[in-house]
């Protein structure tokens, strides 16, 4: 699990805190993640974490 640091809009990149570091993150779902949301890493695209509000879809 990680914590969203800023709003992440559908198919756009934002930032999350994961394992003690800040990482670029993207949510490919049609939802907006807000700061403080607990998100789950469901994949990786190069150095960008793919995240979702649920552990797996």
PDBQT receptor file of N, H, CA, C and O in Angstrom, charges set to zero:
ATOM      1  N   UNK A   1       0.838  -1.176   0.000  1.00  0.00    +0.000 N 
ATOM      2  CA  UNK A   1       0.000   0.000   0.000  1.00  0.00    +0.000 C 
ATOM      3  C   UNK A   1       0.884   1.241   0.000  1.00  0.00    +0.000 C 
ATOM      4  O   UNK A   1       2.029   1.223   0.452  1.00  0.00    +0.000 OA
ATOM      5  N   UNK A   2       0.315   2.305  -0.518  1.00  0.00    +0.000 N 
ATOM      6  H   UNK A   2      -0.615   2.320  -0.885  1.00  0.00    +0.000 HD
ATOM      7  CA  UNK A   2       1.007   3.581  -0.512  1.00  0.00    +0.000 C 
ATOM      8  C   UNK A   2      -0.024   4.684  -0.304  1.00  0.00    +0.000 C 
ATOM      9  O   UNK A   2      -1.227   4.426  -0.275  1.00  0.00    +0.000 OA
ATOM     10  N   UNK A   3       0.456   5.906  -0.161  1.00  0.00    +0.000 N 
ATOM     11  H   UNK A   3       1.433   6.116  -0.185  1.00  0.00    +0.000 HD
ATOM     12  CA  UNK A   3      -0.409   7.052   0.108  1.00  0.00    +0.000 C 
ATOM     13  C   UNK A   3      -0.251   8.061  -1.019  1.00  0.00    +0.000 C 
ATOM     14  O   UNK A   3       0.866   8.419  -1.395  1.00  0.00    +0.000 OA
ATOM     15  N   UNK A   4      -1.369   8.512  -1.550  1.00  0.00    +0.000 N 
ATOM     16  H   UNK A   4      -2.276   8.221  -1.245  1.00  0.00    +0.000 HD
ATOM     17  CA  UNK A   4      -1.359   9.530  -2.599  1.00  0.00    +0.000 C 
ATOM     18  C   UNK A   4      -0.973  10.876  -1.992  1.00  0.00    +0.000 C 
ATOM     19  O   UNK A   4      -1.506  11.267  -0.954  1.00  0.00    +0.000 OA
ATOM     20  N   UNK A   5      -0.047  11.583  -2.641  1.00  0.00    +0.000 N 
ATOM     21  H   UNK A   5       0.386  11.265  -3.485  1.00  0.00    +0.000 HD
ATOM     22  CA  UNK A   5       0.423  12.875  -2.169  1.00  0.00    +0.000 C 
ATOM     23  C   UNK A   5      -0.331  14.026  -2.826  1.00  0.00    +0.000 C 
ATOM     24  O   UNK A   5      -0.415  15.120  -2.267  1.00  0.00    +0.000 OA
ATOM     25  N   UNK A   6      -0.877  13.778  -4.007  1.00  0.00    +0.000 N 
ATOM     26  H   UNK A   6      -0.809  12.890  -4.461  1.00  0.00    +0.000 HD
ATOM     27  CA  UNK A   6      -1.577  14.803  -4.763  1.00  0.00    +0.000 C 
ATOM     28  C   UNK A   6      -2.686  14.150  -5.565  1.00  0.00    +0.000 C 
ATOM     29  O   UNK A   6      -2.730  12.925  -5.681  1.00  0.00    +0.000 OA
ATOM     30  N   UNK A   7      -3.567  14.939  -6.112  1.00  0.00    +0.000 N 
ATOM     31  H   UNK A   7      -3.532  15.934  -6.018  1.00  0.00    +0.000 HD
ATOM     32  CA  UNK A   7      -4.633  14.379  -6.937  1.00  0.00    +0.000 C 
ATOM     33  C   UNK A   7      -4.040  13.687  -8.153  1.00  0.00    +0.000 C 
ATOM     34  O   UNK A   7      -3.134  14.209  -8.802  1.00  0.00    +0.000 OA
ATOM     35  N   UNK A   8      -4.561  12.508  -8.451  1.00  0.00    +0.000 N 
ATOM     36  H   UNK A   8      -5.297  12.084  -7.923  1.00  0.00    +0.000 HD
ATOM     37  CA  UNK A   8      -4.142  11.772  -9.642  1.00  0.00    +0.000 C 
ATOM     38  C   UNK A   8      -5.405  11.548 -10.472  1.00  0.00    +0.000 C 
ATOM     39  O   UNK A   8      -6.309  10.814 -10.074  1.00  0.00    +0.000 OA
ATOM     40  N   UNK A   9      -5.441  12.190 -11.614  1.00  0.00    +0.000 N 
ATOM     41  H   UNK A   9      -4.707  12.787 -11.937  1.00  0.00    +0.000 HD
ATOM     42  CA  UNK A   9      -6.605  12.116 -12.495  1.00  0.00    +0.000 C 
ATOM     43  C   UNK A   9      -6.466  10.930 -13.444  1.00  0.00    +0.000 C 
ATOM     44  O   UNK A   9      -5.351  10.473 -13.696  1.00  0.00    +0.000 OA
ATOM     45  N   UNK A  10      -7.583  10.424 -13.976  1.00  0.00    +0.000 N 
ATOM     46  H   UNK A  10      -8.488  10.795 -13.771  1.00  0.00    +0.000 HD
ATOM     47  CA  UNK A  10      -7.523   9.252 -14.867  1.00  0.00    +0.000 C 
ATOM     48  C   UNK A  10      -6.487   9.418 -15.983  1.00  0.00    +0.000 C 
ATOM     49  O   UNK A  10      -6.478  10.421 -16.697  1.00  0.00    +0.000 OA
ATOM     50  N   UNK A  11      -5.623   8.421 -16.116  1.00  0.00    +0.000 N 
ATOM     51  H   UNK A  11      -5.631   7.606 -15.536  1.00  0.00    +0.000 HD
ATOM     52  CA  UNK A  11      -4.595   8.355 -17.161  1.00  0.00    +0.000 C 
ATOM     53  C   UNK A  11      -3.567   9.476 -17.089  1.00  0.00    +0.000 C 
ATOM     54  O   UNK A  11      -2.892   9.757 -18.079  1.00  0.00    +0.000 OA
ATOM     55  N   UNK A  12      -3.439  10.122 -15.929  1.00  0.00    +0.000 N 
ATOM     56  H   UNK A  12      -3.988   9.894 -15.125  1.00  0.00    +0.000 HD
ATOM     57  CA  UNK A  12      -2.408  11.131 -15.741  1.00  0.00    +0.000 C 
ATOM     58  C   UNK A  12      -1.508  10.724 -14.589  1.00  0.00    +0.000 C 
ATOM     59  O   UNK A  12      -1.883   9.895 -13.759  1.00  0.00    +0.000 OA
ATOM     60  N   UNK A  13      -0.330  11.305 -14.541  1.00  0.00    +0.000 N 
ATOM     61  H   UNK A  13      -0.025  11.978 -15.214  1.00  0.00    +0.000 HD
ATOM     62  CA  UNK A  13       0.652  10.939 -13.525  1.00  0.00    +0.000 C 
ATOM     63  C   UNK A  13       0.592  11.880 -12.337  1.00  0.00    +0.000 C 
ATOM     64  O   UNK A  13       0.449  13.092 -12.496  1.00  0.00    +0.000 OA
ATOM     65  N   UNK A  14       0.702  11.315 -11.151  1.00  0.00    +0.000 N 
ATOM     66  H   UNK A  14       0.818  10.330 -11.021  1.00  0.00    +0.000 HD
ATOM     67  CA  UNK A  14       0.794  12.067  -9.904  1.00  0.00    +0.000 C 
ATOM     68  C   UNK A  14       1.930  11.487  -9.079  1.00  0.00    +0.000 C 
ATOM     69  O   UNK A  14       2.871  10.917  -9.630  1.00  0.00    +0.000 OA
ATOM     70  N   UNK A  15       1.847  11.629  -7.762  1.00  0.00    +0.000 N 
ATOM     71  H   UNK A  15       1.082  12.093  -7.314  1.00  0.00    +0.000 HD
ATOM     72  CA  UNK A  15       2.934  11.171  -6.906  1.00  0.00    +0.000 C 
ATOM     73  C   UNK A  15       2.366  10.457  -5.689  1.00  0.00    +0.000 C 
ATOM     74  O   UNK A  15       1.364  10.882  -5.114  1.00  0.00    +0.000 OA
ATOM     75  N   UNK A  16       3.028   9.350  -5.302  1.00  0.00    +0.000 N 
ATOM     76  H   UNK A  16       3.842   9.005  -5.770  1.00  0.00    +0.000 HD
ATOM     77  CA  UNK A  16       2.662   8.598  -4.104  1.00  0.00    +0.000 C 
ATOM     78  C   UNK A  16       3.905   8.302  -3.278  1.00  0.00    +0.000 C 
ATOM     79  O   UNK A  16       5.024   8.286  -3.791  1.00  0.00    +0.000 OA
ATOM     80  N   UNK A  17       3.688   8.073  -2.008  1.00  0.00    +0.000 N 
ATOM     81  H   UNK A  17       2.779   8.086  -1.591  1.00  0.00    +0.000 HD
ATOM     82  CA  UNK A  17       4.770   7.631  -1.120  1.00  0.00    +0.000 C 
ATOM     83  C   UNK A  17       4.669   6.127  -1.005  1.00  0.00    +0.000 C 
ATOM     84  O   UNK A  17       3.642   5.588  -0.592  1.00  0.00    +0.000 OA
ATOM     85  N   UNK A  18       5.756   5.448  -1.377  1.00  0.00    +0.000 N 
ATOM     86  H   UNK A  18       6.590   5.885  -1.712  1.00  0.00    +0.000 HD
ATOM     87  CA  UNK A  18       5.781   3.987  -1.380  1.00  0.00    +0.000 C 
ATOM     88  C   UNK A  18       7.123   3.514  -0.856  1.00  0.00    +0.000 C 
ATOM     89  O   UNK A  18       8.167   3.895  -1.385  1.00  0.00    +0.000 OA
ATOM     90  N   UNK A  19       7.105   2.695   0.169  1.00  0.00    +0.000 N 
ATOM     91  H   UNK A  19       6.256   2.386   0.599  1.00  0.00    +0.000 HD
ATOM     92  CA  UNK A  19       8.308   2.127   0.794  1.00  0.00    +0.000 C 
ATOM     93  C   UNK A  19       9.340   3.197   1.138  1.00  0.00    +0.000 C 
ATOM     94  O   UNK A  19      10.535   3.030   0.893  1.00  0.00    +0.000 OA
ATOM     95  N   UNK A  20       8.853   4.305   1.713  1.00  0.00    +0.000 N 
ATOM     96  H   UNK A  20       7.882   4.441   1.911  1.00  0.00    +0.000 HD
ATOM     97  CA  UNK A  20       9.742   5.349   2.215  1.00  0.00    +0.000 C 
ATOM     98  C   UNK A  20      10.244   6.339   1.186  1.00  0.00    +0.000 C 
ATOM     99  O   UNK A  20      11.039   7.213   1.532  1.00  0.00    +0.000 OA
ATOM    100  N   UNK A  21       9.818   6.242  -0.063  1.00  0.00    +0.000 N 
ATOM    101  H   UNK A  21       9.172   5.532  -0.344  1.00  0.00    +0.000 HD
ATOM    102  CA  UNK A  21      10.263   7.156  -1.115  1.00  0.00    +0.000 C 
ATOM    103  C   UNK A  21       9.067   7.662  -1.910  1.00  0.00    +0.000 C 
ATOM    104  O   UNK A  21       7.998   7.052  -1.905  1.00  0.00    +0.000 OA
ATOM    105  N   UNK A  22       9.264   8.785  -2.591  1.00  0.00    +0.000 N 
ATOM    106  H   UNK A  22      10.132   9.281  -2.594  1.00  0.00    +0.000 HD
ATOM    107  CA  UNK A  22       8.239   9.322  -3.477  1.00  0.00    +0.000 C 
ATOM    108  C   UNK A  22       8.415   8.742  -4.865  1.00  0.00    +0.000 C 
ATOM    109  O   UNK A  22       9.532   8.657  -5.376  1.00  0.00    +0.000 OA
ATOM    110  N   UNK A  23       7.295   8.337  -5.482  1.00  0.00    +0.000 N 
ATOM    111  H   UNK A  23       6.387   8.406  -5.068  1.00  0.00    +0.000 HD
ATOM    112  CA  UNK A  23       7.324   7.719  -6.805  1.00  0.00    +0.000 C 
ATOM    113  C   UNK A  23       6.270   8.357  -7.710  1.00  0.00    +0.000 C 
ATOM    114  O   UNK A  23       5.203   8.749  -7.236  1.00  0.00    +0.000 OA
ATOM    115  N   UNK A  24       6.563   8.464  -9.011  1.00  0.00    +0.000 N 
ATOM    116  H   UNK A  24       7.430   8.146  -9.395  1.00  0.00    +0.000 HD
ATOM    117  CA  UNK A  24       5.500   8.852  -9.936  1.00  0.00    +0.000 C 
ATOM    118  C   UNK A  24       4.499   7.707 -10.009  1.00  0.00    +0.000 C 
ATOM    119  O   UNK A  24       4.879   6.536  -9.970  1.00  0.00    +0.000 OA
ATOM    120  N   UNK A  25       3.230   8.047 -10.114  1.00  0.00    +0.000 N 
ATOM    121  H   UNK A  25       2.922   8.998 -10.146  1.00  0.00    +0.000 HD
ATOM    122  CA  UNK A  25       2.180   7.019 -10.133  1.00  0.00    +0.000 C 
ATOM    123  C   UNK A  25       1.077   7.425 -11.103  1.00  0.00    +0.000 C 
ATOM    124  O   UNK A  25       0.828   8.608 -11.333  1.00  0.00    +0.000 OA
ATOM    125  N   UNK A  26       0.429   6.416 -11.659  1.00  0.00    +0.000 N 
ATOM    126  H   UNK A  26       0.632   5.455 -11.472  1.00  0.00    +0.000 HD
ATOM    127  CA  UNK A  26      -0.666   6.645 -12.602  1.00  0.00    +0.000 C 
ATOM    128  C   UNK A  26      -1.786   5.666 -12.293  1.00  0.00    +0.000 C 
ATOM    129  O   UNK A  26      -1.542   4.512 -11.940  1.00  0.00    +0.000 OA
ATOM    130  N   UNK A  27      -3.010   6.139 -12.429  1.00  0.00    +0.000 N 
ATOM    131  H   UNK A  27      -3.208   7.076 -12.716  1.00  0.00    +0.000 HD
ATOM    132  CA  UNK A  27      -4.183   5.275 -12.278  1.00  0.00    +0.000 C 
ATOM    133  C   UNK A  27      -4.881   5.219 -13.632  1.00  0.00    +0.000 C 
ATOM    134  O   UNK A  27      -5.330   6.246 -14.143  1.00  0.00    +0.000 OA
ATOM    135  N   UNK A  28      -4.974   4.037 -14.208  1.00  0.00    +0.000 N 
ATOM    136  H   UNK A  28      -4.610   3.203 -13.793  1.00  0.00    +0.000 HD
ATOM    137  CA  UNK A  28      -5.593   3.874 -15.526  1.00  0.00    +0.000 C 
ATOM    138  C   UNK A  28      -7.105   3.689 -15.429  1.00  0.00    +0.000 C 
ATOM    139  O   UNK A  28      -7.768   3.513 -16.451  1.00  0.00    +0.000 OA
ATOM    140  N   UNK A  29      -7.658   3.725 -14.221  1.00  0.00    +0.000 N 
ATOM    141  H   UNK A  29      -7.120   3.868 -13.391  1.00  0.00    +0.000 HD
ATOM    142  CA  UNK A  29      -9.102   3.601 -14.037  1.00  0.00    +0.000 C 
ATOM    143  C   UNK A  29      -9.738   4.976 -14.202  1.00  0.00    +0.000 C 
ATOM    144  O   UNK A  29      -9.043   5.990 -14.134  1.00  0.00    +0.000 OA
ATOM    145  N   UNK A  30     -11.024   5.022 -14.414  1.00  0.00    +0.000 N 
ATOM    146  H   UNK A  30     -11.588   4.198 -14.470  1.00  0.00    +0.000 HD
ATOM    147  CA  UNK A  30     -11.734   6.296 -14.577  1.00  0.00    +0.000 C 
ATOM    148  C   UNK A  30     -12.176   6.845 -13.221  1.00  0.00    +0.000 C 
ATOM    149  O   UNK A  30     -13.359   7.095 -12.989  1.00  0.00    +0.000 OA
ATOM    150  N   UNK A  31     -11.190   7.027 -12.326  1.00  0.00    +0.000 N 
ATOM    151  H   UNK A  31     -10.229   6.823 -12.514  1.00  0.00    +0.000 HD
ATOM    152  CA  UNK A  31     -11.436   7.601 -11.006  1.00  0.00    +0.000 C 
ATOM    153  C   UNK A  31     -10.344   8.621 -10.730  1.00  0.00    +0.000 C 
ATOM    154  O   UNK A  31      -9.267   8.565 -11.324  1.00  0.00    +0.000 OA
ATOM    155  N   UNK A  32     -10.620   9.543  -9.837  1.00  0.00    +0.000 N 
ATOM    156  H   UNK A  32     -11.494   9.588  -9.354  1.00  0.00    +0.000 HD
ATOM    157  CA  UNK A  32      -9.622  10.510  -9.403  1.00  0.00    +0.000 C 
ATOM    158  C   UNK A  32      -9.205  10.163  -7.987  1.00  0.00    +0.000 C 
ATOM    159  O   UNK A  32     -10.044  10.036  -7.095  1.00  0.00    +0.000 OA
ATOM    160  N   UNK A  33      -7.915  10.011  -7.788  1.00  0.00    +0.000 N 
ATOM    161  H   UNK A  33      -7.233  10.114  -8.512  1.00  0.00    +0.000 HD
ATOM    162  CA  UNK A  33      -7.375   9.752  -6.459  1.00  0.00    +0.000 C 
ATOM    163  C   UNK A  33      -7.066  11.101  -5.818  1.00  0.00    +0.000 C 
ATOM    164  O   UNK A  33      -6.561  12.005  -6.484  1.00  0.00    +0.000 OA
ATOM    165  N   UNK A  34      -7.364  11.239  -4.544  1.00  0.00    +0.000 N 
ATOM    166  H   UNK A  34      -7.774  10.505  -4.003  1.00  0.00    +0.000 HD
ATOM    167  CA  UNK A  34      -7.142  12.510  -3.865  1.00  0.00    +0.000 C 
ATOM    168  C   UNK A  34      -6.014  12.381  -2.847  1.00  0.00    +0.000 C 
ATOM    169  O   UNK A  34      -5.685  11.275  -2.420  1.00  0.00    +0.000 OA
ATOM    170  N   UNK A  35      -5.419  13.515  -2.455  1.00  0.00    +0.000 N 
ATOM    171  H   UNK A  35      -5.686  14.414  -2.802  1.00  0.00    +0.000 HD
ATOM    172  CA  UNK A  35      -4.330  13.459  -1.476  1.00  0.00    +0.000 C 
ATOM    173  C   UNK A  35      -4.773  12.742  -0.202  1.00  0.00    +0.000 C 
ATOM    174  O   UNK A  35      -5.851  13.001   0.333  1.00  0.00    +0.000 OA
ATOM    175  N   UNK A  36      -3.928  11.845   0.266  1.00  0.00    +0.000 N 
ATOM    176  H   UNK A  36      -3.052  11.634  -0.168  1.00  0.00    +0.000 HD
ATOM    177  CA  UNK A  36      -4.211  11.082   1.473  1.00  0.00    +0.000 C 
ATOM    178  C   UNK A  36      -4.896   9.747   1.235  1.00  0.00    +0.000 C 
ATOM    179  O   UNK A  36      -5.007   8.938   2.156  1.00  0.00    +0.000 OA
ATOM    180  N   UNK A  37      -5.363   9.500  -0.005  1.00  0.00    +0.000 N 
ATOM    181  H   UNK A  37      -5.273  10.158  -0.754  1.00  0.00    +0.000 HD
ATOM    182  CA  UNK A  37      -5.963   8.199  -0.307  1.00  0.00    +0.000 C 
ATOM    183  C   UNK A  37      -4.936   7.087  -0.144  1.00  0.00    +0.000 C 
ATOM    184  O   UNK A  37      -3.787   7.228  -0.561  1.00  0.00    +0.000 OA
ATOM    185  N   UNK A  38      -5.353   5.985   0.461  1.00  0.00    +0.000 N 
ATOM    186  H   UNK A  38      -6.287   5.870   0.800  1.00  0.00    +0.000 HD
ATOM    187  CA  UNK A  38      -4.524   4.789   0.494  1.00  0.00    +0.000 C 
ATOM    188  C   UNK A  38      -4.741   4.072  -0.832  1.00  0.00    +0.000 C 
ATOM    189  O   UNK A  38      -5.873   3.758  -1.200  1.00  0.00    +0.000 OA
ATOM    190  N   UNK A  39      -3.651   3.818  -1.544  1.00  0.00    +0.000 N 
ATOM    191  H   UNK A  39      -2.732   4.073  -1.245  1.00  0.00    +0.000 HD
ATOM    192  CA  UNK A  39      -3.747   3.171  -2.851  1.00  0.00    +0.000 C 
ATOM    193  C   UNK A  39      -2.869   1.924  -2.869  1.00  0.00    +0.000 C 
ATOM    194  O   UNK A  39      -1.959   1.772  -2.054  1.00  0.00    +0.000 OA
ATOM    195  N   UNK A  40      -3.159   1.052  -3.798  1.00  0.00    +0.000 N 
ATOM    196  H   UNK A  40      -3.899   1.175  -4.460  1.00  0.00    +0.000 HD
ATOM    197  CA  UNK A  40      -2.426  -0.200  -3.952  1.00  0.00    +0.000 C 
ATOM    198  C   UNK A  40      -1.652  -0.180  -5.259  1.00  0.00    +0.000 C 
ATOM    199  O   UNK A  40      -2.172   0.240  -6.293  1.00  0.00    +0.000 OA
ATOM    200  N   UNK A  41      -0.419  -0.632  -5.208  1.00  0.00    +0.000 N 
ATOM    201  H   UNK A  41       0.003  -0.974  -4.368  1.00  0.00    +0.000 HD
ATOM    202  CA  UNK A  41       0.387  -0.765  -6.418  1.00  0.00    +0.000 C 
ATOM    203  C   UNK A  41      -0.057  -2.052  -7.109  1.00  0.00    +0.000 C 
ATOM    204  O   UNK A  41       0.040  -3.138  -6.537  1.00  0.00    +0.000 OA
ATOM    205  N   UNK A  42      -0.544  -1.924  -8.343  1.00  0.00    +0.000 N 
ATOM    206  H   UNK A  42      -0.623  -1.042  -8.808  1.00  0.00    +0.000 HD
ATOM    207  CA  UNK A  42      -1.030  -3.092  -9.075  1.00  0.00    +0.000 C 
ATOM    208  C   UNK A  42      -0.172  -3.398 -10.296  1.00  0.00    +0.000 C 
ATOM    209  O   UNK A  42      -0.442  -4.352 -11.026  1.00  0.00    +0.000 OA
ATOM    210  N   UNK A  43       0.870  -2.584 -10.522  1.00  0.00    +0.000 N 
ATOM    211  H   UNK A  43       1.090  -1.809  -9.929  1.00  0.00    +0.000 HD
ATOM    212  CA  UNK A  43       1.761  -2.821 -11.647  1.00  0.00    +0.000 C 
ATOM    213  C   UNK A  43       2.825  -1.747 -11.713  1.00  0.00    +0.000 C 
ATOM    214  O   UNK A  43       2.836  -0.814 -10.910  1.00  0.00    +0.000 OA
ATOM    215  N   UNK A  44       3.724  -1.891 -12.682  1.00  0.00    +0.000 N 
ATOM    216  H   UNK A  44       3.715  -2.649 -13.334  1.00  0.00    +0.000 HD
ATOM    217  CA  UNK A  44       4.811  -0.935 -12.884  1.00  0.00    +0.000 C 
ATOM    218  C   UNK A  44       4.990  -0.722 -14.381  1.00  0.00    +0.000 C 
ATOM    219  O   UNK A  44       4.947  -1.674 -15.160  1.00  0.00    +0.000 OA
ATOM    220  N   UNK A  45       5.190   0.533 -14.779  1.00  0.00    +0.000 N 
ATOM    221  H   UNK A  45       5.225   1.306 -14.146  1.00  0.00    +0.000 HD
ATOM    222  CA  UNK A  45       5.496   0.888 -16.163  1.00  0.00    +0.000 C 
ATOM    223  C   UNK A  45       6.762   1.730 -16.133  1.00  0.00    +0.000 C 
ATOM    224  O   UNK A  45       6.708   2.932 -15.874  1.00  0.00    +0.000 OA
ATOM    225  N   UNK A  46       7.908   1.095 -16.400  1.00  0.00    +0.000 N 
ATOM    226  H   UNK A  46       7.952   0.118 -16.610  1.00  0.00    +0.000 HD
ATOM    227  CA  UNK A  46       9.233   1.716 -16.261  1.00  0.00    +0.000 C 
ATOM    228  C   UNK A  46       9.408   2.139 -14.809  1.00  0.00    +0.000 C 
ATOM    229  O   UNK A  46       9.495   1.271 -13.941  1.00  0.00    +0.000 OA
ATOM    230  N   UNK A  47       9.466   3.460 -14.501  1.00  0.00    +0.000 N 
ATOM    231  H   UNK A  47       9.395   4.165 -15.207  1.00  0.00    +0.000 HD
ATOM    232  CA  UNK A  47       9.609   3.872 -13.094  1.00  0.00    +0.000 C 
ATOM    233  C   UNK A  47       8.298   4.403 -12.522  1.00  0.00    +0.000 C 
ATOM    234  O   UNK A  47       8.285   4.922 -11.405  1.00  0.00    +0.000 OA
ATOM    235  N   UNK A  48       7.209   4.286 -13.252  1.00  0.00    +0.000 N 
ATOM    236  H   UNK A  48       7.219   3.865 -14.159  1.00  0.00    +0.000 HD
ATOM    237  CA  UNK A  48       5.903   4.762 -12.795  1.00  0.00    +0.000 C 
ATOM    238  C   UNK A  48       5.108   3.608 -12.208  1.00  0.00    +0.000 C 
ATOM    239  O   UNK A  48       4.942   2.567 -12.844  1.00  0.00    +0.000 OA
ATOM    240  N   UNK A  49       4.618   3.801 -10.987  1.00  0.00    +0.000 N 
ATOM    241  H   UNK A  49       4.753   4.646 -10.470  1.00  0.00    +0.000 HD
ATOM    242  CA  UNK A  49       3.778   2.784 -10.353  1.00  0.00    +0.000 C 
ATOM    243  C   UNK A  49       2.356   2.919 -10.882  1.00  0.00    +0.000 C 
ATOM    244  O   UNK A  49       1.847   4.030 -11.035  1.00  0.00    +0.000 OA
ATOM    245  N   UNK A  50       1.723   1.795 -11.160  1.00  0.00    +0.000 N 
ATOM    246  H   UNK A  50       2.136   0.893 -11.037  1.00  0.00    +0.000 HD
ATOM    247  CA  UNK A  50       0.320   1.773 -11.549  1.00  0.00    +0.000 C 
ATOM    248  C   UNK A  50      -0.459   1.486 -10.284  1.00  0.00    +0.000 C 
ATOM    249  O   UNK A  50      -0.226   0.470  -9.630  1.00  0.00    +0.000 OA
ATOM    250  N   UNK A  51      -1.389   2.375  -9.927  1.00  0.00    +0.000 N 
ATOM    251  H   UNK A  51      -1.578   3.201 -10.459  1.00  0.00    +0.000 HD
ATOM    252  CA  UNK A  51      -2.082   2.263  -8.655  1.00  0.00    +0.000 C 
ATOM    253  C   UNK A  51      -3.592   2.228  -8.827  1.00  0.00    +0.000 C 
ATOM    254  O   UNK A  51      -4.135   2.630  -9.856  1.00  0.00    +0.000 OA
ATOM    255  N   UNK A  52      -4.259   1.730  -7.775  1.00  0.00    +0.000 N 
ATOM    256  H   UNK A  52      -3.818   1.404  -6.939  1.00  0.00    +0.000 HD
ATOM    257  CA  UNK A  52      -5.717   1.647  -7.758  1.00  0.00    +0.000 C 
ATOM    258  C   UNK A  52      -6.176   1.732  -6.307  1.00  0.00    +0.000 C 
ATOM    259  O   UNK A  52      -5.377   1.542  -5.390  1.00  0.00    +0.000 OA
ATOM    260  N   UNK A  53      -7.468   2.018  -6.093  1.00  0.00    +0.000 N 
ATOM    261  H   UNK A  53      -8.117   2.173  -6.837  1.00  0.00    +0.000 HD
ATOM    262  CA  UNK A  53      -8.013   2.052  -4.736  1.00  0.00    +0.000 C 
ATOM    263  C   UNK A  53      -8.237   0.660  -4.174  1.00  0.00    +0.000 C 
ATOM    264  O   UNK A  53      -8.417   0.502  -2.967  1.00  0.00    +0.000 OA
ATOM    265  N   UNK A  54      -8.228  -0.353  -5.033  1.00  0.00    +0.000 N 
ATOM    266  H   UNK A  54      -8.082  -0.225  -6.014  1.00  0.00    +0.000 HD
ATOM    267  CA  UNK A  54      -8.416  -1.736  -4.593  1.00  0.00    +0.000 C 
ATOM    268  C   UNK A  54      -7.172  -2.547  -4.931  1.00  0.00    +0.000 C 
ATOM    269  O   UNK A  54      -6.472  -2.212  -5.887  1.00  0.00    +0.000 OA
ATOM    270  N   UNK A  55      -6.875  -3.605  -4.176  1.00  0.00    +0.000 N 
ATOM    271  H   UNK A  55      -7.444  -3.877  -3.400  1.00  0.00    +0.000 HD
ATOM    272  CA  UNK A  55      -5.651  -4.366  -4.407  1.00  0.00    +0.000 C 
ATOM    273  C   UNK A  55      -5.568  -5.042  -5.766  1.00  0.00    +0.000 C 
ATOM    274  O   UNK A  55      -4.472  -5.189  -6.306  1.00  0.00    +0.000 OA
ATOM    275  N   UNK A  56      -6.680  -5.452  -6.328  1.00  0.00    +0.000 N 
ATOM    276  H   UNK A  56      -7.570  -5.332  -5.890  1.00  0.00    +0.000 HD
ATOM    277  CA  UNK A  56      -6.649  -6.130  -7.636  1.00  0.00    +0.000 C 
ATOM    278  C   UNK A  56      -8.017  -5.985  -8.286  1.00  0.00    +0.000 C 
ATOM    279  O   UNK A  56      -9.039  -5.945  -7.601  1.00  0.00    +0.000 OA
ATOM    280  N   UNK A  57      -8.027  -5.907  -9.609  1.00  0.00    +0.000 N 
ATOM    281  H   UNK A  57      -7.197  -5.940 -10.166  1.00  0.00    +0.000 HD
ATOM    282  CA  UNK A  57      -9.293  -5.799 -10.346  1.00  0.00    +0.000 C 
ATOM    283  C   UNK A  57      -9.579  -7.057 -11.112  1.00  0.00    +0.000 C 
ATOM    284  O   UNK A  57     -10.602  -7.148 -11.791  1.00  0.00    +0.000 OA
TER     285      UNK A  57
